Amino acid sequence: MNIKNIDIVVVGEGITGLSTAYWLKKRGLAVLILSKDLDAGGTMKSITDRGFLYETGANTALETTPLFKDIVADLHLQDEFIYANPEGKNRFILRNDRLIPLPLGPLSFLRTNLFSAKGKMQILREPFIGRAHKEESIAEFVSRRLGHEFLDYAIDPFVAGVFAGKAEQLSVRSAFPKLYALEKNYGGLIMGAIRGAAKRRRREEKAKDRAETFSFRSGMQTLPHALAESMRSEIITGARVTGIRQPKRTKASSKRYIIEYSSKEKHHKLETDYVVFAAAAYDAAPIIRLLSPETAEVLDSIYYSPVVSIFLGYKREDINHPLNGFGFLVPSKERKNILGCLWNSSLFPGRAPKNHAAVNAFIGGARQPELCEMSDTGIIKETTKALSSAMQISGKPVYWNLTRWHKSIPQYAIGYQRNINALERFERHFDGIILAGNYRGGISVGDCVKNSYELAQSLAAKIVLTSKSSERIVL
Ligand SMILES: Cc1cc2nc3c(=O)[nH]c(=O)nc-3n(C[C@H](O)[C@H](O)[C@H](O)COP(=O)(O)OP(=O)(O)OC[C@H]3O[C@@H](n4cnc5c(N)ncnc54)[C@H](O)[C@@H]3O)c2cc1C
């Protein structure tokens, strides 16, 4: 690859960087990916050990967009792609030390003992509640529209499960924009859910609560691995980007930016007109600090909650629960030391040896960050204690592994839109630099993929429009 001829540099080999580069390449552009890691995937990492297969980051993804199917077909991953066992639709909530299924429809909602009769009545009143007049946290929004019990026993654990966050701190507008839009556009959630469904059908998108859960036979990292493999000659691994600056434009041919990176203990520079930073906000901050200290400060200010992901393998006979679902989540009100637990071997085949079960618990988050400071043995002790009581486990795990995420997931806190506005100002000022990743437009793998597709399309159109080259192929 002649790096003088590249159109665009992508920094980062997580799902955002890889899928952005993949679609830019499909539009006929010459892309170069610089990644500090040696292995593709960023947060998505699958490990196989002693017959267990587990994830240290994302365990599953939701098929919220047809783009996944396009990539899977294009990269010949059809035999690897697997939907979760249909039983995975069952999700449990811990209440009074019992796992109660989350109701899946109106009838089971009326019958469930997860909510009291008073709590259920409050939900039926939802269509008659007016709009908010100020920015609200998720907790304020949900308790106003659906009541405290629904907040405590549905949304609070859900926010812990998705964001490792707290409903009191996250902005409903930024963290759950679709929910916020239902109130804004339709006046309520129930009305919006009914009327919004037709629009989604037209866009061929699925709401997160209806989308299928999937993974790959060899784990989630299969996707970034296959994307990276399809661009093998366009990636420099072990290349840590250290800075970006504007050159003194003496020659007419010189490009707008100089990127500096270190690789194999050597310092390198390359010139480019376009660069996508697809690194976490705290990693992008030092790179752009020289260009814009204010924007670096905004990126640095984004709080990523700490989490420990604990994978455990048990003898199946030691667990008395049928494990007939996705797993369970723990509301703050229950005052336990875990956020929740996924039942991996119930969801997908090949996650545990015969007669064993594989589960993945999480502790910490914005709810209890201090728990992440415990020793490994302390974490295992607390986790197994909580799991034993919830899932009726009699024996000890036969295998465990824990991964400490000191900065796991960006928290879209109240006022987060101000950060987004600042990033947009930066991009307008430094034309050609794009700040991408899970701190913008959603934290799920599906959101990262959708956002990358849209970014690649608009960027490709812009590059082609402004390019002097008439030979470019545009699909
Ligand atoms: C514990 C955990 C569990 C999760 N579970 C789920 C789940 O079940 N389902 C789901 O949908 N989502 C889940 N998520 C969220 C999802 O995995 C992430 O939001 C998504 O993978 C982020 O991808 P990304 O490419 O934006 O960033 P990252 O994966 O963080 O990738 C960033 C890339 O930038 C590179 N980089 C950083 N700095 C530099 C530099 N200076 N120079 C060069 N390269 C650099 C890194 O090496 C990396 O390759 C989970 C996240 C965590 C942490």
The ligand as a MOL file (V3000), in Angstrom:
LIG
                    3D

  0  0  0     0  0            999 V3000
M  V30 BEGIN CTAB
M  V30 COUNTS 53 58 0 0 0
M  V30 BEGIN ATOM
M  V30 1 C -17.9990 -4.9480 29.4250 0
M  V30 2 C -18.7840 -4.4830 28.2120 0
M  V30 3 C -19.8880 -5.2260 27.8020 0
M  V30 4 C -20.6190 -4.8130 26.6930 0
M  V30 5 N -21.6730 -5.5730 26.2720 0
M  V30 6 C -22.3360 -5.2480 25.1510 0
M  V30 7 C -23.3220 -6.1130 24.6200 0
M  V30 8 O -23.5820 -7.1970 25.1570 0
M  V30 9 N -23.9710 -5.7220 23.4900 0
M  V30 10 C -23.6820 -4.5570 22.8480 0
M  V30 11 O -24.3100 -4.2560 21.8230 0
M  V30 12 N -22.7210 -3.7270 23.3120 0
M  V30 13 C -22.0240 -4.0540 24.4300 0
M  V30 14 N -21.0290 -3.2370 24.8840 0
M  V30 15 C -20.7360 -1.9990 24.1650 0
M  V30 16 C -19.9580 -2.2170 22.8600 0
M  V30 17 O -19.1600 -3.3700 22.9600 0
M  V30 18 C -19.0530 -1.0210 22.5740 0
M  V30 19 O -19.7850 0.1820 22.6660 0
M  V30 20 C -18.4270 -1.0860 21.1870 0
M  V30 21 O -17.7860 -2.3280 20.9780 0
M  V30 22 C -17.4280 0.0620 21.0420 0
M  V30 23 O -16.7790 -0.0210 19.8220 0
M  V30 24 P -15.8410 1.1570 19.3010 0
M  V30 25 O -15.2230 0.6910 18.0510 0
M  V30 26 O -16.6050 2.4320 19.2490 0
M  V30 27 O -14.7210 1.3490 20.4420 0
M  V30 28 P -13.6250 0.3410 20.9720 0
M  V30 29 O -14.0910 -1.0490 20.8870 0
M  V30 30 O -13.2230 0.8820 22.2930 0
M  V30 31 O -12.4190 0.4930 19.9490 0
M  V30 32 C -11.5360 1.5730 19.9840 0
M  V30 33 C -10.3030 1.2540 19.1480 0
M  V30 34 O -9.4470 2.4060 19.1540 0
M  V30 35 C -8.1090 1.9640 19.3090 0
M  V30 36 N -7.2860 3.0850 19.8140 0
M  V30 37 C -7.4610 3.7800 20.9640 0
M  V30 38 N -6.5110 4.7440 21.0730 0
M  V30 39 C -5.7310 4.6460 19.9690 0
M  V30 40 C -4.5810 5.3500 19.5210 0
M  V30 41 N -4.0340 6.3640 20.2080 0
M  V30 42 N -4.0070 4.9770 18.3480 0
M  V30 43 C -4.5250 3.9510 17.6210 0
M  V30 44 N -5.6190 3.2500 18.0060 0
M  V30 45 C -6.2140 3.5890 19.1670 0
M  V30 46 C -8.2470 0.7880 20.2600 0
M  V30 47 O -7.0800 0.0030 20.2400 0
M  V30 48 C -9.4640 0.0990 19.6650 0
M  V30 49 O -9.0790 -0.7070 18.5680 0
M  V30 50 C -20.2550 -3.6280 25.9940 0
M  V30 51 C -19.1440 -2.8850 26.4080 0
M  V30 52 C -18.3970 -3.3080 27.5040 0
M  V30 53 C -17.1870 -2.5230 27.9150 0
M  V30 END ATOM
M  V30 BEGIN BOND
M  V30 1 1 1 2
M  V30 2 1 2 3
M  V30 3 2 2 52
M  V30 4 2 3 4
M  V30 5 1 4 5
M  V30 6 1 4 50
M  V30 7 2 5 6
M  V30 8 1 6 7
M  V30 9 1 6 13
M  V30 10 2 7 8
M  V30 11 1 7 9
M  V30 12 1 9 10
M  V30 13 2 10 11
M  V30 14 1 10 12
M  V30 15 2 12 13
M  V30 16 1 13 14
M  V30 17 1 14 15
M  V30 18 1 14 50
M  V30 19 1 15 16
M  V30 20 1 16 17
M  V30 21 1 16 18
M  V30 22 1 18 19
M  V30 23 1 18 20
M  V30 24 1 20 21
M  V30 25 1 20 22
M  V30 26 1 22 23
M  V30 27 1 23 24
M  V30 28 2 24 25
M  V30 29 1 24 26
M  V30 30 1 24 27
M  V30 31 1 27 28
M  V30 32 2 28 29
M  V30 33 1 28 30
M  V30 34 1 28 31
M  V30 35 1 31 32
M  V30 36 1 32 33
M  V30 37 1 33 34
M  V30 38 1 33 48
M  V30 39 1 34 35
M  V30 40 1 35 36
M  V30 41 1 35 46
M  V30 42 1 36 37
M  V30 43 1 36 45
M  V30 44 2 37 38
M  V30 45 1 38 39
M  V30 46 1 39 40
M  V30 47 2 39 45
M  V30 48 1 40 41
M  V30 49 2 40 42
M  V30 50 1 42 43
M  V30 51 2 43 44
M  V30 52 1 44 45
M  V30 53 1 46 47
M  V30 54 1 46 48
M  V30 55 1 48 49
M  V30 56 2 50 51
M  V30 57 1 51 52
M  V30 58 1 52 53
M  V30 END BOND
M  V30 END CTAB
M  END
